[in-house]
């Protein structure tokens, strides 16, 4: 495995983790807030 593919996999994994976290936090904090609430 060369460095380029390793970096690519890390970037993809990071993007997936970021998206999953974003969606989970949006679902968790959905208690009376609007769609894009900047409470905290």
PyMOL commands that set and color helices and strands:
alter all, ss='L'
color gray80, all
select helices_A, chain A and resi 3-28
alter helices_A, ss='H'
color red, helices_A
deselect
rebuild
show_as cartoon
